[in-house]
Amino acid sequence: MSPKARSLQYHGRITRGDNLDLMTGLPGGCCDLIYADPPFFTGKRHTQADGGHCVGDHWPGGLDNYLDFLRPRLEQMRRLLKPSATLYVHLDWHAVHYVKVVLDELFGYDHFLNEVIWSYRTGGRSTRWFARKHDTILAYARKAGSQKFNLLRGGTFRTDGMNYDDQGRPYKQTRAGRLHFHPDGPALTDVWEIPFLSTVARERTGYPTQKPEALLERIIRAGTDPGSVVADFFCGSGTTLVVAERLGRRWIGCDISRSAVCLARARLRKVKTPAGGRSKKPSPIPGKRPCG
Ligand SMILES: C[S@@+](CC[C@H](N)C(=O)[O-])C[C@H]1O[C@@H](n2cnc3c(N)ncnc32)[C@H](O)[C@@H]1O
């Protein structure tokens, strides 16, 4: 089978198993964007309130053990990126600085693009240090300068005295005349205020480490166009895949947990595509037990 046909086999499919095995078998350069949300090195077992889903993040050998797990997987991800593709790695304060060093070694320091700060407010507050209320998403280009990047806009301009012309376009009156601002708002920066999923959020599935769709929407819109291939090899409840499907991107998913894969497949069955219909049911993987 040709390398292209081999990668096409995995489009619209979630594989249950160790992502290293899956990635090693995929042909190089088959992805336009990879989002990786691995365990964060928290040392905890994240469990759903009713004990349903459980995500292990315990590393008996400490940080070295964790980095030994992550390094070959990040190396494979780099191999899978097209020259115009980008990798987004989602972590928090526990290990992000160490993983940044690994990524610099693998990609080259010059191929680093962004340290996106996802800031949120939910959860408890420490009285012994500043509340830790952000995650960090590291973005690398396979080849800096050649990366696909769609500028995104949102929010409001921080400008007093904003006026709007008769077409609703924002402007400020200056001595030199009208200074027009972009009607869609300012270009997004690398600090993103997006609410954490609350216990009553409609998109909440109960998966303990589920990320908000709004976060993935930004990443996917910025790094790809419709028809591009988005991969998530730590897909958990399938947030990336659901958003990719909704935005008309092709996708490849993987997770080692059976309950995560079942949940992600169930979520995907409910997605409405850009054409307005329901997406087609993801095909079962030969040789795997069906879910639920
Ligand atoms: C932080 S969660 C991902 C959450 C996901 N972004 C979401 O929105 O639901 C990390 C996931 O990595 C999976 N995982 C851990 N080790 C893995 C491996 N070797 N291969 C594939 N998946 C793995 C876990 O089962 C878990 O679902």
The ligand as a Gaussian input file, in Angstrom:
#p B3LYP/6-31G(d) Opt

LIG

0 1
 C       -5.039000      15.299000      29.056000
 S       -5.912000      13.954000      28.369000
 C       -6.515000      14.566000      26.828000
 C       -7.827000      15.301000      26.995000
 C       -8.427000      15.781000      25.687000
 N       -7.673000      16.883000      25.119000
 C       -9.877000      16.174000      25.852000
 O      -10.271000      17.322000      25.535000
 O      -10.654000      15.336000      26.317000
 C       -4.578000      12.902000      27.931000
 C       -5.006000      11.622000      27.250000
 O       -3.840000      10.904000      26.841000
 C       -4.167000       9.529000      26.864000
 N       -2.899000       8.779000      26.801000
 C       -1.941000       8.669000      27.756000
 N       -0.932000       7.911000      27.309000
 C       -1.232000       7.567000      26.027000
 C       -0.564000       6.815000      25.023000
 N        0.635000       6.263000      25.243000
 N       -1.167000       6.650000      23.819000
 C       -2.386000       7.220000      23.568000
 N       -3.066000       7.945000      24.484000
 C       -2.486000       8.122000      25.704000
 C       -4.981000       9.363000      28.135000
 O       -5.783000       8.198000      28.102000
 C       -5.787000      10.660000      28.134000
 O       -7.065000      10.469000      27.577000

